Amino acid sequence: HPGRVVIGSDQIAVAGGEVLGKPGDRPRAVDQLTRLSGQTVTFLTGLCVVDAAGGEQLEQVSTQVVFRTLTAGEIEDYVDRERPFDCAGSFKSEALGIALFEAVRSDDPTALIGLPLIALCGMLGRAGIRVLA
């Protein structure tokens, strides 16, 4: 998109040295949450802004999530209610997924929903785009 500002963002989960992406379906979502139960998981959110002149900025925002120890019933109920098949780690923190956690640690809590807004505002400012009037 020449002459336009383009924003891209995506996220992965890292647990026990294993990279977990988006599950894609119910069985994989149940499996991911079963493996994440009682664990501390790192979510890495990558953010890229390409300005109108083609200049590129890249950032990575890290978020630590401590999952509660979850029962099989809680996991299945959550997956059936939220259907988090397109979410790394199989949850939506902006919805009922927050009930799966004991704690969240991050400098940019919006990163967990997939778009780190604090980082994005700084990047847009450096690209010459005013966020506030």
BELSULBEL-V291185 format. One record per residue. N is the residue number from 1. SS is DSSP state (hx for helix, st for strand, lp for the rest). Layout:
# BELSULBEL-V291185
n	ss
N	SS
N	SS
This chain:
# BELSULBEL-V291185
n	ss
1	lp
2	lp
3	lp
4	lp
5	lp
6	st
7	st
8	st
9	st
10	st
11	st
12	st
13	st
14	st
15	st
16	lp
17	lp
18	st
19	st
20	st
21	lp
22	st
23	lp
24	lp
25	lp
26	hx
27	hx
28	hx
29	hx
30	hx
31	hx
32	hx
33	hx
34	hx
35	hx
36	hx
37	lp
38	lp
39	lp
40	st
41	st
42	st
43	st
44	st
45	st
46	st
47	st
48	st
49	st
50	st
51	lp
52	lp
53	lp
54	lp
55	lp
56	st
57	st
58	st
59	st
60	st
61	st
62	st
63	st
64	st
65	st
66	st
67	st
68	lp
69	lp
70	lp
71	lp
72	hx
73	hx
74	hx
75	hx
76	hx
77	hx
78	hx
79	hx
80	hx
81	hx
82	hx
83	lp
84	lp
85	lp
86	lp
87	lp
88	st
89	lp
90	lp
91	lp
92	lp
93	lp
94	lp
95	lp
96	hx
97	hx
98	hx
99	hx
100	hx
101	st
102	st
103	st
104	st
105	st
106	lp
107	lp
108	lp
109	hx
110	hx
111	hx
112	hx
113	hx
114	lp
115	lp
116	lp
117	hx
118	hx
119	hx
120	hx
121	hx
122	hx
123	hx
124	hx
125	hx
126	hx
127	lp
128	lp
129	lp
130	lp
131	lp
132	lp
133	lp
